[in-house]
Amino acid sequence: MKKNQTVIVTGASQGIGAAIVQAFLDRGYNVVATSRSVSKAGFAPSANLALVDGDIGQAATAEKVAQTAVAKFGSINHVVNNAGIFSAKPFTEYTAGEFRNLVSTNLEGFIFITQLAVKQMLSQGIGGSVTTITASLATNPIAGLPASISMITKGGLNAITVSLASEYAKSSIRFNAVAPGVVDTPLHKSNPKDFLKTLSPMGAISDSKDVADAVVYLTEARHVTGEVLHVDGGAHSGRW
């Protein structure tokens, strides 16, 4: 079933992205993995894996990734927009430069590769999927964890996911999102575990595989589109 199915994974060099790459390789997909330094990420060489270094917020990187997928594997069937940056601080302390960086990676990084992938999927005529990593905080903020400007971008990704699910439903191209809570990745290496555990009702920290499992599910769920799947220990369900 997965033979000759090609998935692009952005932000692939560590944490959630690396777990997603491995999950798809384990299931027999061809994978094009990209990040600024993915060639140094330590992936075992594989005939089913292509690595493309570059900043996904740059259109030229997206073009190189899409071209690599088609040249090496013959198709683009799925995209996982995992590349993202996050910054938590009071609203008044964000700088214009920080805002632009968030927009470049989180929004332009989504737009450039997804446009190219959708064009390719339309030309192939057999549908496909785009799954985007957003954040539970986008619609369920937590007092004491201010991340407003970061969440402009993640909330925008939730919104465009629903819009595109409608726009391309007739072409069988599905758009979904995974909205994680706290995940045990290098992003949180300096944060106390006891504090992180307070950020969900279950009092637990997700690992990268939990998010990767959700991504695989949405990629393969043929009738699921326009969905935002929370992997956050219940944080989206309200106060605890």
matplotlib code that plots the C-alpha trace (Angstrom):
import matplotlib.pyplot as plt

x = [0.0, 2.8, 5.0, 5.8, 4.1, 6.3, 6.1, 7.9, 8.8, 10.0, 11.9, 13.2, 16.5, 15.5, 12.7, 9.2, 10.5, 13.0, 10.4, 8.0, 10.7, 11.5, 7.8, 7.2, 10.4, 9.3, 6.0, 7.6, 7.2, 9.7, 10.7, 12.2, 13.5, 14.5, 15.9, 18.7, 21.2, 19.3, 22.3, 24.1, 21.2, 22.5, 19.9, 21.0, 21.4, 18.4, 17.2, 13.9, 15.3, 16.5, 17.9, 17.7, 19.5, 17.9, 15.7, 12.1, 11.1, 12.9, 11.0, 14.2, 14.5, 10.9, 11.5, 14.6, 12.6, 9.7, 12.1, 14.0, 10.8, 9.7, 13.2, 14.1, 10.8, 8.4, 5.7, 4.6, 1.8, 1.9, 3.5, 4.1, 4.7, 6.6, 9.2, 8.4, 9.9, 8.3, 9.0, 7.2, 7.3, 5.0, 3.3, 5.1, 8.5, 8.4, 10.5, 9.7, 12.6, 11.2, 7.8, 9.3, 11.3, 8.1, 6.3, 9.1, 9.5, 6.0, 3.9, 6.1, 7.6, 4.1, 3.0, 5.9, 6.2, 2.5, 1.7, 4.3, 3.1, -0.6, 0.2, 2.0, -0.8, -3.3, -1.2, -1.0, -4.8, -4.9, -5.3, -2.9, -2.6, -1.0, -0.6, 0.7, 2.0, 0.4, 0.0, -2.6, -1.9, -3.2, -6.8, -6.3, -3.9, -2.5, -2.1, 1.5, 2.7, 2.4, 3.1, 0.8, 2.9, 4.0, 0.3, -0.6, 1.3, 0.0, -3.6, -3.2, -2.1, -5.2, -7.3, -5.7, -5.9, -9.7, -9.9, -7.7, -9.6, -12.7, -11.0, -9.4, -11.9, -13.2, -9.6, -9.2, -6.4, -6.8, -5.6, -5.3, -3.3, -1.8, -1.8, 0.7, 0.9, 4.3, 6.5, 9.8, 12.1, 15.3, 13.1, 12.3, 15.7, 16.2, 12.6, 12.0, 10.0, 7.9, 6.7, 6.0, 3.9, 1.5, 0.6, -1.9, -4.7, -3.0, 0.1, 2.3, 4.7, 4.2, 7.2, 7.9, 6.5, 3.1, 3.0, 4.4, 1.7, -1.0, 0.6, 0.7, -2.9, -4.0, -1.9, -3.5, -7.1, -8.7, -11.9, -10.5, -10.0, -10.2, -9.4, -7.2, -6.1, -4.9, -2.1, -1.9, -3.0, -6.4, -5.2, -7.6, -10.6, -10.6, -9.4, -7.8]
y = [0.0, 2.4, 1.4, 4.4, 6.8, 9.8, 12.0, 15.3, 16.1, 19.6, 20.4, 16.8, 16.8, 16.3, 15.9, 15.5, 15.8, 13.0, 10.7, 11.4, 10.6, 7.3, 6.4, 6.8, 4.9, 2.1, 1.9, 1.6, 5.2, 7.1, 10.2, 13.5, 15.1, 18.7, 21.1, 23.6, 20.8, 17.6, 16.0, 16.1, 14.6, 11.1, 9.3, 5.9, 5.9, 4.4, 4.1, 5.4, 8.5, 11.8, 14.7, 18.3, 21.0, 24.5, 27.0, 26.0, 29.7, 30.4, 29.6, 28.2, 25.6, 24.5, 24.2, 22.1, 19.8, 19.4, 18.8, 16.2, 14.3, 14.1, 13.4, 10.7, 9.0, 10.2, 11.7, 13.8, 12.1, 13.6, 16.6, 17.0, 20.6, 20.1, 23.0, 25.6, 27.9, 28.9, 31.8, 32.4, 35.9, 38.8, 40.3, 43.7, 42.1, 40.6, 42.4, 43.0, 40.7, 37.9, 38.3, 38.2, 35.0, 33.3, 34.3, 33.1, 29.6, 28.9, 30.5, 31.0, 27.6, 26.1, 28.1, 27.6, 23.8, 23.2, 25.2, 23.2, 19.9, 20.7, 21.6, 18.2, 16.3, 17.9, 16.9, 13.3, 13.2, 10.7, 13.0, 13.2, 14.8, 17.7, 17.4, 20.4, 20.6, 23.5, 23.9, 23.3, 26.8, 28.4, 28.0, 27.1, 29.5, 28.7, 31.5, 31.9, 30.7, 33.7, 33.0, 35.3, 36.2, 32.6, 31.7, 34.2, 31.8, 28.5, 29.8, 30.8, 27.3, 25.9, 28.3, 27.6, 23.9, 24.1, 26.5, 24.2, 21.1, 22.7, 24.1, 20.7, 18.2, 17.4, 16.7, 14.2, 16.3, 16.2, 18.8, 18.2, 19.4, 17.9, 20.3, 19.1, 20.3, 19.9, 17.4, 16.1, 17.6, 19.7, 22.8, 22.1, 20.8, 23.7, 23.7, 21.9, 18.6, 19.2, 22.5, 21.0, 18.3, 20.9, 22.0, 19.3, 17.6, 14.2, 15.6, 14.0, 15.0, 13.6, 12.2, 12.7, 9.3, 10.3, 13.1, 11.0, 8.4, 11.1, 12.3, 8.8, 8.3, 11.5, 10.7, 7.3, 8.2, 8.5, 10.2, 12.6, 16.2, 19.6, 18.0, 19.5, 16.5, 17.5, 15.5, 17.4, 15.2, 16.9, 20.5, 21.7, 20.4, 23.3, 24.3, 21.7]
z = [0.0, 0.9, -2.1, -4.2, -1.8, -1.1, 1.9, 2.5, 6.1, 7.1, 10.3, 10.1, 11.9, 15.5, 18.0, 16.4, 12.9, 13.2, 14.8, 11.9, 9.3, 11.1, 11.4, 7.7, 6.7, 9.0, 7.2, 3.7, 2.5, 0.5, 2.5, 1.6, 4.8, 5.0, 7.6, 7.8, 8.6, 8.1, 6.3, 9.8, 11.7, 11.7, 9.7, 8.4, 4.6, 2.8, -0.7, 0.5, 2.1, 0.5, 2.5, 1.5, 3.6, 3.6, 5.3, 4.4, 4.9, 1.6, -1.7, -3.2, -0.5, -1.1, -4.8, -4.3, -1.9, -4.3, -7.3, -5.3, -4.4, -8.0, -9.5, -7.0, -6.2, -9.0, -6.9, -4.0, -2.1, 1.4, 3.2, 6.9, 7.8, 11.0, 10.8, 13.4, 15.9, 19.2, 21.6, 24.9, 26.5, 27.4, 24.4, 24.8, 24.8, 21.3, 18.7, 15.1, 14.2, 16.3, 14.6, 11.1, 12.0, 13.3, 10.1, 7.9, 9.4, 10.6, 7.8, 4.7, 5.5, 5.2, 2.2, -0.2, 0.1, 0.3, -2.8, -4.8, -3.3, -4.1, -7.7, -8.0, -6.4, -8.7, -11.7, -10.4, -10.0, -7.2, -4.2, -1.2, 2.2, 4.1, 7.8, 9.8, 13.3, 15.1, 18.9, 21.6, 22.9, 19.7, 20.9, 24.5, 26.2, 29.6, 32.2, 33.1, 29.7, 27.4, 23.7, 21.9, 18.8, 18.3, 18.4, 15.7, 13.4, 14.8, 14.9, 11.3, 10.4, 12.0, 10.0, 6.6, 7.3, 7.5, 4.5, 2.3, 3.4, 1.9, -1.2, -2.3, -1.0, -4.5, -5.5, -2.6, -1.1, 2.6, 5.1, 8.8, 11.8, 14.9, 17.9, 20.5, 24.1, 25.8, 24.1, 25.4, 22.7, 22.7, 22.7, 26.4, 27.5, 30.0, 31.4, 34.7, 34.1, 37.2, 35.7, 32.3, 33.8, 35.3, 31.7, 31.1, 33.1, 32.7, 34.3, 31.6, 28.9, 25.4, 23.5, 19.9, 19.0, 20.3, 17.8, 15.0, 15.6, 15.2, 12.0, 10.5, 11.4, 9.7, 6.7, 6.2, 7.3, 3.9, 5.0, 7.7, 6.5, 8.2, 11.5, 14.3, 16.4, 19.9, 21.4, 24.6, 27.5, 27.5, 27.8, 25.1, 27.1, 29.6, 33.0, 35.4]

ax = plt.figure().add_subplot(projection="3d")
ax.plot(x, y, z, "-o")
ax.set_aspect("equal")
plt.show()
